[in-house]
Every structure is written in structure tokens, then in C-alpha cells.
Amino acid sequence: MRVRSRLFTAPKTHPQSAMASAAALVLLIITTMVLIPWHGANAQSSVTPDGDEEHLVLPGNVTEPIEITRFVASFADTTRKLGFEEIKALPDADFQQSSAIPSFGYTRDVIWHQLDLTISNDMTKRALLEIGPNYLNFIDVFLVPDGLGDAVWHSRLGDHVPASARQYGGRAHIAALPLMEPGNYRLYVRSQSNSANLIWMTLWPATDLVSSLSFRDLASNVFFGFILALGLAYLALGLIARDRIVVLYSIWVLAIGVTAAVVNGVVLSELRPEIPWLNDFLLGTANIITYGVTVFLWLYIIDAKKKHPLAYKICCAYGFLILAFAAGATTDLYTVFGTYIVPSHSVFMATMCAILIKRAFEDVHNPRYWAFLVVLAVPTGAAIMIQLALSGVIDATRLRLELHSYTLMFHLVGMGIIMTVRLSRMDKERVTVVRKAEETTSLVEEQRKLISMLSHEFRTPLAVIQRSSEMLMLRLTNHKDDVLERLRRIQLQAQKLARLVDIFLTKDGIDTQELSLARKTVPINRFLQEFVAQTTREGAEVQAVSSRTTGIEVFIDVTLMGLAITNLVETSRRFAHGAPIHISTHRHSEMRVEISIPCRGEELDEDEIAMISDALFRRDMESQSLQRALGLHISQRIVVAHGGSITLRQKGARSIELCLLLPCE
């Protein structure tokens, strides 16, 4: 079954200018998405809110959702040893604010965040604090009045907190703030993770949070169900069609679905793990699989194995290296993966997109490249953007973190259309192949019937020739020896031809690969002498020379072995142009005798030698080789059936030697 479909290879008549304009537009979109802006993503950049937005002011009860991330200032504890009291003692200047979501990339550092808030009136309802993302391992929240003294409230969150110890179940990290009297407060948040360490915080009234979580849960469930069903459908279709690429793509879709589900908190809410590392394991493993499989899918898309074999091997090694990180998905090794592999993977995908764009411009009439360009390049741009944001290369914003979800849906729908057409075309090709196979089987059966009929028809004239030669020999016993000799030769050749008809032109001879041998023990010298006498004719002389073969006997079918040597002699005769053919025989070893037939001539070039070699040693010859060297193929079968072998020795630029090795006694 073909792996590569011809779906996108038919030339079209679209104007070249329109294609070029579309490609330029796609390239502009990708460039805009990836390159703007390219300034540092470190949360410690010295961007400070203006005027009254230096700290959060609450009039009392929280009546609507309030995004408080922009009021957060952050500090990275590179030692990972500072305690809460030591953090409180740090000057405010050590905590820096960011204009974007506070993000420190993949780091093992402990990140401390602080937020100043003022309460104007008494609170009668507890506000709910939501902290994301939900794959942060440890989140500790402290509330300190006036930023001094001991904490009046502390809550522990994070996906490493067992489900039974979580204050609120569900897919998000939620803590209920205490009722606060009017005054100034400082909120400290300590976060630690082996994944991308970024944070966003929102204050919610209880009713609004419930509504929001319900809507988000419904959307994520629908999204996860869609991807899961799509991945399983691709997997089933790929296995049925035996298409490795469809199976590989189904694994990628399933891994993407698992990653999206874990990021949206399905594990925390549905599995409710008591094992601290389960969420990390599922998220890290699924994410690593998506990265690794993406490498192999891109290599297939650009046909790297054929067009860039060295780069293909290097990229395959890179893909397997990525997959190897799955062994450390719950350890600090995942931080190494995010620090080095994620940015390099962005470069890899950008390179693949550039190659795809280049080929689209080079072959503007091939819709295959344009289809892949639209379906892959735009989602890849969003994927590169989120990877760079998570790894800390560019600023993390809501748009950059969430855009990939929408482009992913666009990609899945587009690839679904492409896969549907691809599998439909493959199914049609399969039906065509089955139909041709049935036609071929029917034709072969008809050929066998015809050959069986012909073999029966051949026997009648052969029998007439044999009987006529016998009658002539009886009537011409007193005539010259040359006449009798010719009659004996006619009779002998008729017997051989009848024997060959029985072997090769009967149903048993066609169906089985084994030859029916009528062996007898004969001296090798006498066998060759008789062969030369029967084969030599005017203008086609054959000579035999023996060396140390006196007394050596071989156990052979004389008729078939004569046919095998005849085919070798005829091959040599094609290049000899009437010159005598010299057959030499000598003892090759204690148990083997060798019959050598030289083959030389100006027409014996490399192509001819390759064709002879294919006929002797390959089981699956091409049709041209089969037509021109079928006799050699038959000779090989005959010799192998006798327990021997045929070898080809290079004797010079235009000279070879066909050597037949037979067991001897």
C-alpha cells in the first residue's frame, strides 16, 4: 500500500501572481505573529504601572471579576532557600513588575510575588482568589496586614497537593480570602514548578466564579471529546489502511488532546489524584510526545528522507532525543527540556515552514504545498509564539498563550479535510489494486490452462519425431555413419525436449518451485565431452578442457544440467561473435567441482553485467531483465536444485567468468 498519496500532485492552472500574493500574505501573518514584539520576557523588567495603578484598591466586597496580575511584582529566589520571613525583609525595589504576565520560563528557581491592596470598607462576603496555571507544583499564599508582622492567613495550593487536602476541588487553584477590615494589606505568593513558571491571578465573587468555571469546563470537555474522537478515528483508519503517517498523526492528535485536557485541569477534577506527581507525569509525557512526533511529521511533509538524507538522519536523532525526555517528565529534567528543547523546537518548526514556503514558490501550480502551507504554517506560527512565551524568550500575554487553541482547531479541521480526501484516494487505489490483482489471477489461471494444453499438443509431434527417427535408423543401418549420427542426435534432442516439456510445461512444474530431478551418477569428463559433442555446430564451436578431474563423478539430472550449461554458453556466445567458447573444469575443493565459462566482448558493459548478475542472484527481477536473461534464471534454479551454486567473477573491464559449482564424489 502506498504511503504517499498523489492527491496533491496534479498541476493546476491558477495564475502565478495570485499564488505568489497568497504566499506573501501567509508569510506576513506568520512573521507578524512570531516577531512582534521581540523584547525580553523576564518578569523582572522595570515596567511600572502609572499613577493610581501602583496597587489594588477594593471598595469592599468583590462584586465582579478583577484581574489583579498587573499589580503583581515578582522576585526570583535563585538559591531556593529563602523563607517567608527573609522575603518580607527584602526591600520593595527587589520586586519588579512586568507589563505582561509574570513569566520566568522553565526554571527551578522559587518565584515570589507580592501584591499590595487597600480595603476601603468592611467585607461581608469572602472573595475567591483564582491562581493559574494549574500545573504549578506548589503555590503558597500569605496575607499580611500593612505588609508587616505575621501572616493572618495562609493557603497552600498547587497540583502536588493531594485531592483530599485541597480546599476547593475542581480544575482551578482557588482559595477563599478571609474577611478583611478596612486597611492596607500585602499578599505574598510563592510558586515553584518544574514546568514553565508563570502566574496570573483573579479575584472572583462566588457566583461569577461558579458560572465561569461551568462554562470553561463545558468548553474544555467538548474540545477534549472532539480531539479524542478525532484521534481515535485517525488511529483506526490508519491501522485499517496500514498508513504509518496517519497512525503517527493520530498519536500526535491524541497527545495534543491529553495535553490540552491536563492544562485545563481535567486530571485535577476528574481523577482527583492523591499521588502528587500524576498531573506532572501526564502533562509532561503528553507534551513531550507532541514535540517528538511533530519532528517526524514535518520530515515526512517536506520529504526529507529523499531530498535531504543527511539532515533527515540528524533530525530523526533529534526527535528521538526529545522523546527520551519523557523518562524525566516529573523531575527537574523536564526543566532542562523546556529550557533547551522548546526554543530549539521553535527554530526547527520555523525552518520547516520556511522550506515549505520556498517549495510553494518554486512549484506554484502544485496545490499540495499550498494546502499544507495554509493548514500548517498559520497554526505553526501560533505554536512557535506560545513556545517562545513559555520558555521566556518573548513576553507572555493572554493572546499569545490562548491563540494556539483557536489555530489548533483551524489546523484540525483543515487536516481533517485533507485526511478525508487522502484516505478516500487511498481507498480508491486499494480497490483498483484489488481489481487488478483479481484480473491478474484470472489471467494467470488462463495462461496455465493454455500452457497445459500446449504441453499436451507438443507431446504428439515429439512422439512422431522419435518414432520416425527410430524407424529410419532401423531402415538405414547400412548407410553412412554421418546419417546415423544425425538421426541419433534428432532422437536424443526429441527425448530431451519431451523431458523439458514434462518439467516446465505441466501444472506441477508451474505451481511448484521445486524441480523434479531424474538423477544418475556420471563421470564429469564424459558428461562434458557428450555435452560438447551435442552442442558444437558450425560457426558456434564449444571446447572443453579438464584439469585434475579424472575419476570425479557427479550426481545430476543430465538433461537439466545440460540445459543449465547451455544457457550459460549461450550468454557467452552473445558477446563472442562466432569465436569458440572454452569450457574449463577443475576440482574446486574436496567436495566440489567447478565448471567455468568465460564471457568477454566489447559489448559486455556494466549494464549487461548487472543484468546477468540480477538474473543469477535476484529472485525479483525487473521485467526487462526477465525477458533478456530468463535462461540464466532457469539455470540458477536447476543448479540450486542440485545442491550447487553459480558465481560471477570479474576478470577485467569487459570480461567475466560464469562459474558453476557442483557437489562431486
C-alpha positions in Angstrom: 0.0 0.0 0.0 1.4 3.4 -0.9 2.2 5.7 2.0 2.4 8.8 -0.1 -0.8 9.8 -1.8 -0.8 11.5 -5.2 -3.6 13.7 -4.1 -1.7 17.0 -4.4 0.5 16.4 -7.4 -1.8 17.2 -10.3 -0.9 20.6 -11.9 -3.5 23.3 -11.8 -4.0 26.4 -13.9 -4.0 29.0 -11.1 -2.3 32.3 -12.1 1.2 32.5 -10.7 0.7 36.1 -9.5 -2.3 35.0 -7.3 -0.3 32.2 -5.8 2.6 34.5 -5.0 0.3 37.0 -3.4 -1.3 34.4 -1.2 2.1 33.1 -0.2 3.2 36.6 0.7 0.1 37.2 2.8 0.6 33.9 4.7 4.3 34.8 5.3 3.4 38.2 6.5 0.9 36.7 9.0 3.5 34.3 10.4 6.1 37.0 10.7 3.7 39.3 12.5 2.6 36.6 14.9 6.1 35.4 15.8 8.3 38.5 15.7 6.2 41.2 17.4 7.4 42.2 19.9 10.8 40.6 20.4 11.8 42.3 23.6 12.7 40.4 26.8 10.1 38.3 28.6 11.7 38.4 32.1 9.2 39.4 34.7 11.8 41.5 36.4 11.8 44.1 33.6 11.4 47.6 35.1 8.0 48.4 33.7 5.8 50.0 36.5 2.1 50.9 36.3 1.4 54.6 36.1 -0.3 56.8 38.7 -3.1 55.2 40.8 -2.5 51.7 39.5 0.5 51.1 41.7 -1.6 48.9 44.0 -5.0 47.4 44.1 -7.9 49.3 45.9 -11.1 47.4 46.8 -14.2 49.3 47.9 -15.3 46.3 50.0 -17.0 43.2 48.7 -15.8 41.9 45.3 -18.9 42.2 43.0 -17.3 41.4 39.7 -14.2 39.6 38.4 -11.0 41.6 38.8 -7.8 40.7 37.0 -5.0 41.5 39.5 -2.0 40.2 37.7 -0.9 43.6 36.5 -0.5 44.7 40.1 2.0 41.9 40.9 5.7 42.4 41.5 8.0 39.4 41.4 11.3 38.2 42.7 13.3 35.1 41.7 14.9 33.2 44.6 17.8 31.5 42.7 19.0 29.9 45.9 15.6 28.3 46.6 16.4 28.6 50.3 14.8 31.9 51.4 12.0 31.6 53.8 8.9 33.8 54.2 10.5 36.0 56.9 13.5 36.6 54.7 11.3 37.5 51.8 9.4 40.0 53.9 12.6 41.6 54.9 13.6 42.3 51.3 13.3 45.9 50.0 10.4 46.6 47.6 13.0 47.5 44.9 13.9 43.8 44.7 10.4 43.0 43.4 9.9 44.1 39.8 6.7 44.5 37.8 6.1 43.4 34.3 3.7 44.8 31.7 2.9 41.2 30.7 2.1 38.1 32.6 5.0 37.5 35.1 6.9 34.7 33.4 10.3 33.2 34.2 10.4 30.4 31.7 11.3 26.9 32.6 13.2 27.3 35.8 13.9 25.5 39.1 14.0 28.8 40.9 11.4 29.7 43.6 9.4 32.7 42.4 7.9 35.1 45.0 5.2 37.5 44.0 3.8 40.4 46.1 0.7 42.5 45.7 -0.4 45.5 47.7 -4.1 46.0 48.2 -6.2 48.5 50.1 -9.6 47.7 51.6 -11.9 50.8 51.8 -14.9 49.3 53.6 -15.7 46.2 55.6 -16.0 43.0 53.7 -19.1 40.9 54.4 -18.5 38.3 51.7 -15.3 36.3 51.2 -13.7 36.9 47.8 -12.3 33.9 45.9 -8.7 34.1 44.6 -8.0 32.0 41.4 -4.4 31.4 40.6 -3.2 29.9 37.3 -1.8 28.0 35.5 -3.0 24.9 37.3 0.2 22.9 36.5 2.3 24.9 39.1 3.5 22.3 41.6 3.5 24.4 44.8 1.6 27.7 45.5 1.7 29.2 48.9 -0.4 32.3 49.6 0.2 34.6 52.6 -1.8 37.7 53.7 0.0 40.2 55.8 -1.7 43.4 57.3 0.2 46.6 56.4 3.0 44.4 54.9 4.4 43.9 58.4 4.2 41.3 61.1 3.0 37.7 60.8 0.6 36.4 58.2 -3.0 36.5 59.3 -4.0 33.9 56.6 -2.1 31.2 54.7 -3.3 28.8 52.0 -1.5 26.0 50.2 -2.3 25.3 46.5 -0.7 23.5 43.6 -1.1 20.3 41.7 1.2 18.5 44.1 -1.4 19.0 46.9 -3.4 15.7 47.2 -7.0 16.0 46.3 -8.1 15.3 49.9 -6.1 18.2 51.2 -7.4 20.8 48.6 -9.7 23.5 50.0 -11.7 23.5 46.8 -11.9 20.7 44.2 -12.2 21.3 40.5 -9.9 22.3 37.7 -8.5 25.5 39.1 -6.4 26.5 42.1 -8.9 28.5 44.3 -8.5 29.9 47.8 -11.1 31.9 49.8 -9.7 35.1 51.2 -10.6 36.0 54.7 -13.0 38.8 55.6 -10.8 41.8 55.8 -11.3 45.1 57.7 -10.5 48.4 56.1 -6.8 49.0 55.8 -3.7 48.1 53.8 -2.6 44.5 53.1 0.1 42.7 51.2 -0.4 39.4 49.5 2.6 37.2 49.0 2.5 34.2 46.6 5.3 31.7 46.5 5.3 29.5 43.3 7.6 26.6 42.4 7.4 24.2 39.4 9.5 22.1 37.1 7.4 23.5 34.2 7.0 27.0 32.8 6.8 29.3 35.9 4.3 32.0 35.1 1.4 33.2 37.0 -1.9 35.1 36.7 -4.4 35.9 39.5 -8.1 36.9 39.5 -10.4 37.9 42.3 -14.0 36.5 41.9 -17.3 36.8 43.6 -18.5 33.2 44.3 -21.5 33.2 41.9 -19.5 34.6 38.9 -16.7 32.1 39.5 -19.1 29.2 39.5 -20.6 30.4 36.2 -17.2 30.9 34.7 -15.9 27.5 35.8 -19.0 25.8 34.5 -18.6 27.4 31.1 -14.9 26.7 30.9 -15.5 23.1 32.0 -18.1 22.6 29.2 -15.8 24.2 26.6 -12.8 22.1 27.6 -14.9 18.9 27.8 -16.2 19.5 24.3 -12.7 20.3 23.0 -11.2 17.2 24.6 -14.0 15.0 23.4 -13.6 16.3 19.9 -9.9 15.7 19.8 -10.1 12.3 21.5 -12.8 11.1 19.0 -10.7 12.5 16.1 -7.5 10.9 17.3 -9.1 7.5 17.7 -10.8 7.8 14.3 -7.4 8.6 12.7 -5.8 5.7 14.6 -8.5 3.2 13.4 -8.3 4.4 9.8 -4.5 4.4 9.8 -4.4 0.8 11.1 -7.0 -0.3 8.6 -5.3 1.4 5.7 -1.8 0.4 7.0 -0.7 4.0 6.6 2.1 4.8 9.1 1.7 8.6 8.7 -2.0 8.5 9.6 -1.2 6.4 12.6 1.6 8.8 13.6 -0.6 11.8 13.1 -3.3 10.1 15.3 -0.8 9.7 18.1 0.0 13.4 17.8 -3.7 14.4 17.9 -4.3 12.2 21.0 -1.2 13.6 22.7 -2.4 17.2 21.9 -5.8 16.3 23.4 -4.3 14.9 26.6 -2.1 18.0 26.9 -5.0 20.3 26.5 -7.1 18.3 28.9 -4.4 18.3 31.6 -3.7 22.1 31.1 -7.4 22.7 31.6 -7.5 20.7 34.8 -9.3 17.5 33.8 -6.9 15.4 35.8 -7.4 17.5 38.9 -11.1 17.5 38.7 -11.9 14.0 37.3 -9.1 11.8 38.5 -8.6 13.8 41.7 -5.1 12.4 42.2 -3.7 11.7 45.7 -0.3 11.0 44.0 1.5 14.3 43.8 3.3 13.8 40.5 0.4 12.3 38.5 -0.6 15.6 36.9 3.0 16.4 36.0 3.5 12.9 34.6 0.5 13.1 32.2 1.2 16.7 31.2 4.9 16.3 30.7 4.7 12.9 28.8 1.9 14.0 26.5 3.7 17.3 25.8 7.0 15.6 25.0 5.2 13.2 22.7 3.7 16.0 20.7 7.1 17.6 20.3 8.8 14.4 19.2 6.1 13.3 16.8 5.9 16.7 15.3 9.5 16.3 14.2 8.8 13.1 12.3 5.6 14.5 10.7 7.5 17.5 9.4 10.2 15.3 8.0 7.5 13.4 6.1 5.8 16.6 4.9 9.0 18.0 3.3 10.1 14.6 2.1 13.4 15.0 3.9 14.4 11.3 3.7 14.6 11.5 -0.1 15.7 15.1 -0.6 17.9 15.7 2.4 19.1 12.3 3.7 21.8 13.6 6.0 19.5 16.2 7.6 16.8 13.6 7.8 19.1 11.3 10.0 20.1 14.3 12.2 16.5 15.3 12.7 15.4 11.8 13.5 18.1 11.6 16.2 16.8 15.0 17.4 13.2 13.6 17.5 14.3 10.5 19.5 16.3 12.7 21.9 13.1 14.7 22.6 11.1 11.5 23.2 13.8 10.4 25.7 12.9 13.3 28.0 9.6 11.5 28.8 11.6 9.5 31.3 12.0 12.7 33.4 8.6 14.3 33.0 8.1 14.5 36.7 11.6 15.6 37.6 13.9 18.6 37.1 14.9 17.0 33.7 11.6 18.5 32.4 13.0 21.9 33.2 16.0 21.1 31.1 13.7 20.0 28.3 11.8 23.3 28.5 15.0 25.4 28.7 16.8 24.0 25.7 14.4 21.8 23.6 11.4 24.1 23.5 13.3 27.1 22.0 15.2 24.8 19.6 12.0 23.2 18.6 10.6 26.6 17.7 13.6 27.1 15.4 13.1 23.7 13.9 9.4 24.4 13.1 10.2 27.8 11.7 12.8 26.2 9.4 10.3 23.6 8.2 7.8 26.4 7.5 10.5 28.3 5.5 11.2 25.2 3.5 7.5 24.7 2.8 7.1 28.3 1.7 10.2 28.0 -0.6 8.8 24.9 -2.3 5.4 26.6 -2.7 7.1 29.4 -4.6 9.2 27.0 -6.6 6.2 25.0 -7.6 3.3 27.4 -7.6 1.0 25.1 -9.5 1.2 22.3 -7.0 -1.8 22.6 -4.6 -0.2 20.1 -2.2 2.2 22.7 -0.9 -0.4 25.4 -0.7 -2.8 23.2 1.2 -0.1 22.3 3.7 1.1 25.9 3.8 -2.4 27.2 4.9 -3.2 24.3 7.2 0.2 24.1 8.9 2.0 27.5 8.6 -0.5 29.6 10.4 -1.0 27.2 13.4 2.7 26.7 13.5 3.2 30.4 13.9 0.9 30.4 16.9 2.7 27.3 18.3 6.1 29.0 17.9 4.7 32.0 19.7 3.4 30.1 22.7 6.6 28.1 22.9 8.8 31.2 23.0 6.4 32.8 25.6 6.6 29.8 27.9 10.3 29.5 27.6 10.8 33.2 28.4 12.1 34.4 25.0 9.2 36.8 24.4 6.7 38.3 26.8 3.8 36.1 27.9 0.4 37.6 27.1 -3.1 36.2 27.2 -3.3 36.5 23.4 -0.1 34.6 22.8 -1.0 31.9 25.3 -4.6 31.4 24.1 -4.3 32.0 20.3 -2.9 28.5 19.8 -6.2 26.9 20.9 -8.0 28.6 18.0 -5.4 28.0 15.4 -5.2 24.4 16.6 -8.9 24.0 15.8 -8.3 25.6 12.4 -5.5 23.1 11.8 -7.6 20.0 12.9 -10.5 21.0 10.7 -8.2 21.6 7.7 -6.2 18.4 8.2 -9.5 16.6 8.6 -10.5 17.7 5.1 -7.0 16.7 3.8 -7.1 13.4 5.6 -10.6 12.6 4.3 -9.6 13.2 0.7 -6.3 11.3 1.2 -7.9 8.3 2.7 -10.6 8.4 0.1 -8.0 8.4 -2.6 -6.1 5.6 -0.9 -9.3 3.5 -0.7 -9.9 4.0 -4.4 -6.3 3.0 -5.1 -6.8 -0.1 -2.9 -9.9 -1.1 -4.8 -8.0 -0.6 -8.0 -5.2 -2.8 -6.8 -7.6 -5.5 -5.7 -9.4 -5.4 -9.0 -6.1 -5.6 -10.9 -5.0 -8.5 -8.6 -8.1 -10.4 -9.4 -7.6 -9.7 -13.1 -4.0 -10.9 -12.9 -5.0 -14.0 -11.0 -7.6 -14.8 -13.7 -5.1 -14.2 -16.4 -2.5 -16.4 -14.8 -5.1 -19.2 -14.5 -5.9 -18.9 -18.2 -2.2 -18.9 -19.0 -1.7 -22.1 -17.0 -4.6 -23.7 -18.8 -3.1 -22.7 -22.2 0.4 -24.0 -21.2 -1.1 -27.3 -20.1 -2.9 -27.6 -23.4 0.2 -26.7 -25.3 2.3 -29.2 -23.4 -0.2 -31.9 -24.4 -0.1 -30.7 -28.0 3.8 -30.7 -28.0 3.9 -34.4 -27.0 2.3 -35.6 -30.2 4.8 -34.2 -32.7 7.7 -35.1 -30.4 6.5 -38.7 -30.2 6.1 -38.7 -34.0 9.7 -37.4 -34.4 11.1 -40.0 -32.0 9.3 -42.9 -33.7 10.2 -41.7 -37.2 13.9 -41.4 -36.2 13.8 -44.9 -34.8 12.2 -46.3 -37.9 14.7 -44.5 -40.1 17.6 -45.9 -38.1 16.3 -49.4 -38.5 15.9 -49.0 -42.3 19.3 -47.2 -42.8 21.5 -49.4 -40.7 23.8 -50.0 -43.8 24.1 -46.3 -44.7 26.9 -43.9 -43.8 27.8 -43.2 -40.2 27.1 -39.4 -40.5 23.4 -40.1 -41.4 23.0 -42.4 -38.5 24.7 -39.9 -36.2 22.3 -37.2 -37.3 19.4 -39.5 -36.6 20.7 -40.3 -33.2 21.1 -36.6 -32.5 17.5 -36.0 -33.6 16.2 -38.8 -31.4 18.3 -37.6 -28.4 17.1 -34.0 -28.7 13.5 -35.1 -29.1 13.9 -37.1 -25.9 15.3 -34.0 -24.1 12.6 -31.8 -25.4 9.9 -34.2 -24.2 11.6 -34.2 -20.8 11.7 -30.4 -20.6 8.0 -30.3 -21.6 7.2 -32.6 -18.7 9.2 -30.4 -16.3 8.4 -26.9 -17.3 5.1 -27.0 -19.2 2.9 -29.0 -16.8 0.7 -27.8 -14.0 3.0 -29.3 -11.3 6.0 -27.6 -12.9 4.3 -24.3 -13.0 2.9 -24.3 -9.5 5.9 -25.6 -7.6 9.3 -24.0 -7.3 11.0 -27.4 -6.9 12.2 -29.2 -10.0 11.5 -32.9 -10.5 15.0 -34.4 -11.0 15.9 -37.7 -12.6 19.5 -38.0 -11.3 22.1 -40.5 -12.0 25.9 -40.7 -11.3 28.0 -39.8 -14.3 31.8 -39.0 -14.7 32.2 -35.3 -15.1 34.6 -35.6 -18.0 32.3 -37.9 -20.0 29.4 -35.6 -19.3 31.2 -32.6 -20.7 32.5 -34.4 -23.7 29.0 -35.5 -24.6 27.7 -32.0 -24.0 30.4 -30.5 -26.3 29.6 -33.1 -29.0 25.9 -32.3 -28.9 26.3 -28.5 -28.6 29.1 -27.8 -31.1 27.9 -26.8 -34.6 29.4 -24.9 -37.5 30.2 -21.3 -36.5 29.5 -22.0 -32.9 32.3 -24.2 -31.6 32.5 -25.3 -28.0 35.6 -26.7 -26.5 36.2 -28.4 -23.1 39.4 -28.5 -21.1 39.6 -30.6 -17.9 42.2 -30.3 -15.1 42.6 -32.9 -12.3 39.0 -34.2 -12.8 39.8 -37.8 -13.9 37.6 -40.2 -11.9 35.4 -37.4 -10.5 31.7 -38.2 -10.7 28.6 -36.0 -10.2 25.1 -37.0 -9.2 22.9 -35.0 -11.7 20.0 -34.9 -13.9 21.8 -35.0 -17.2 19.1 -33.3 -19.3 18.5 -30.4 -16.9 22.2 -29.8 -16.2 22.9 -29.8 -19.9 20.2 -27.1 -20.2 21.7 -25.1 -17.4 25.2 -25.1 -19.0 23.7 -24.4 -22.4 22.1 -21.2 -21.1 25.5 -20.1 -19.7 27.2 -20.9 -23.0 24.6 -19.0 -25.0 25.1 -16.0 -22.8 28.8 -16.1 -23.5 28.1 -16.7 -27.2 26.2 -13.4 -27.4 29.4 -11.5 -26.9 31.8 -13.9 -28.6 30.6 -13.2 -32.2 31.4 -16.6 -33.5 34.6 -17.2 -31.6 34.9 -20.7 -29.9 33.6 -21.0 -26.3 36.1 -22.6 -24.0 34.7 -24.6 -21.0 37.2 -25.5 -18.3 36.6 -27.8 -15.4 38.7 -28.5 -12.3 38.4 -29.6 -8.8 37.5 -26.7 -6.7 37.7 -28.5 -3.3 37.4 -31.9 -1.8 33.7 -32.0 -2.3 33.2 -29.6 -5.2 33.9 -29.5 -8.9 33.9 -26.2 -10.8 32.8 -25.7 -14.4 33.9 -22.2 -15.8 32.7 -20.5 -18.9 34.4 -17.2 -19.8 32.4 -14.3 -21.1 34.1 -11.4 -22.8 33.5 -8.8 -25.5 33.3 -5.2 -26.3 29.5 -5.1 -25.7 29.9 -6.5 -22.2 29.5 -3.2 -20.3 28.4 -2.6 -16.7 24.7 -2.7 -17.6 25.0 -6.1 -19.2 27.0 -7.4 -16.3 24.4 -6.1 -13.8 21.6 -7.7 -15.8 23.4 -11.1 -15.8 24.0 -10.7 -12.0 20.4 -9.9 -11.4 19.2 -12.9 -13.4 21.6 -15.2 -11.4 21.2 -13.9 -7.9 17.9 -11.9 -7.6 14.5 -13.5 -7.0 12.5 -10.5 -8.1 13.9 -9.4 -11.5 12.5 -6.5 -13.4 10.5 -7.3 -16.5 13.3 -6.1 -18.9 15.9 -8.3 -17.1 13.5 -11.2 -17.0 12.9 -11.0 -20.8 16.6 -10.9 -21.7 18.0 -13.2 -19.1 15.3 -15.7 -18.3 17.6 -18.6 -19.3 20.2 -17.7 -16.7 17.4 -17.5 -14.1 16.4 -21.1 -15.0 20.0 -22.2 -14.9 20.3 -20.9 -11.4 17.2 -22.8 -10.3 18.5 -26.0 -11.8 21.9 -25.7 -10.2 20.5 -24.8 -6.8 18.1 -27.9 -7.1 21.3 -30.0 -7.4 22.8 -28.5 -4.3 25.3 -26.4 -6.2 25.7 -22.7 -7.0 26.6 -20.2 -9.8 29.0 -17.4 -9.2 30.1 -14.5 -11.3 33.8 -13.4 -11.3 35.0 -10.1 -12.6 38.1 -10.8 -14.8 38.6 -7.3 -16.3 36.9 -4.3 -17.7 34.9 -6.2 -20.2 35.4 -9.8 -19.1 33.7 -12.0 -16.6 33.6 -15.7 -15.8 30.5 -17.7 -15.1 31.4 -20.5 -12.6 29.2 -23.4 -11.9 30.0 -25.4 -8.6 28.6 -28.9 -8.2 28.9 -31.5 -5.4 31.1 -34.3 -6.6 32.2 -37.8 -5.4 
